[in-house]
Amino acid sequence: MDRHGRRGVVFRSLEAGTPIVAEFERSRPDARILLTKVADPSAFGVADIDSGGKVVRLEEKPQEPKSDLTLVGISVFTPAIHEAAAAVTPSRRGELEITDAIQWLIERD
């Protein structure tokens, strides 16, 4: 949930200086993820965010990335991630992708 009690997926940049776990505990979204800008985002999970900083879409290793913001690999989740992981299907690589599970949470919001 965001600070207004709504579910969602929110990010803070690495430069924000706010400890991710403390902020997660305070706001309790389904997921809190860290993103960073990279030169070649097509090699990573890429996030598309709205003007308020809310993640609206995640895509794993897109051929045509919509942004240069990529998953750092540091995330904090509620138990909802287990439901998300059970709901997604393996990717074309035959793997369950964390980006797909987080996207499931976004769509559920």
N, C-alpha and C positions, 0 to 999 in steps of 0.2 A: 504494500500500500504506500501511496505517497504521503506527504505531510498532511494531506486533507482526508486521509483514511481510504483513498482509492488504491486499487491494485495497479501495478504497472511495472515497467522496467525503466530504470533511470540510470544515467551515468554521471560520473564526475571525472574530469580530466586528471591526469597524474599531477598536474600543477596546482590543483585546488587546495591541497594541504589539509584536507579533512580526512581523518582516519576512516577508512571504508567500513570497518566493522561497527564502530560507534555510530556512524551515520545510518547504517543499515538497521541497527537495533532501534534507533530513534524513529525512523520513518517506516520500517517494515514493508518494503516492496517485496514482490515475489522473488525478485533478483536485483542485485546491484552488481554492475559490471564496470570494469575499467577499460577505457579505449585510449588509443594513441594514434597520431597521424604517422603514416609511412609513405615512402616514395612509390612503392609498388603494391597497392592494396589487393591486387588480384591473387596474391599468394596467401591471404588470410581470411578470417571471418570479418566481413565488412558491415558496419552499422550505418543506417540512414536515420538521422535524427530530425525532430521538428525544431522550431525556433525556441521552444522552451526547454530543450535538452532531453526530451523524451525519445527513447528509441522507438521508431515506428516499423523498422524492418531490419532483419539480419540476414545475411546471405554468406554461405561458406564458399570461399575461393571463386568469386564471380569472374566471368570473362570480361565483363564491362562493369566495374565497380561504380556505385552511385555516389561514393564519397571516398575520402582517404583515411577515415576513422576505422581502426581495426581493433578486434578484441586482443587485449593484452594477455589474457589467460588467468587473471585474478578476478574471481567472482564470488559472491556470497548469495546463498539461496535459502528460501524457506523449504519445508518439505514438499511444496508444490512441484519442485523440480523432478521428484520421483514420478508423479503423475504425468508430467510432460514427457519424461524419458520413455515411459511405457506407451505413450500415445503416438510417438513419432515412428516413422519407418526408416530402415537403413537407407543411407544415401547411395548414389550410383557407385560409390566406392565400397559399398557393403558395410558401412560403419554407421553407428548412431552418432550423430553430430550434435555437440552441445549447442551450436548455433540454431539447429532445428528445434531443440527442446526450449531454448529461450524464445524463439519465434513463436512457438506454441503458446507460451505464457503471454506474449504480447497480443496475440490474436484472441486469447481468452479474455483479456482485459476489456 
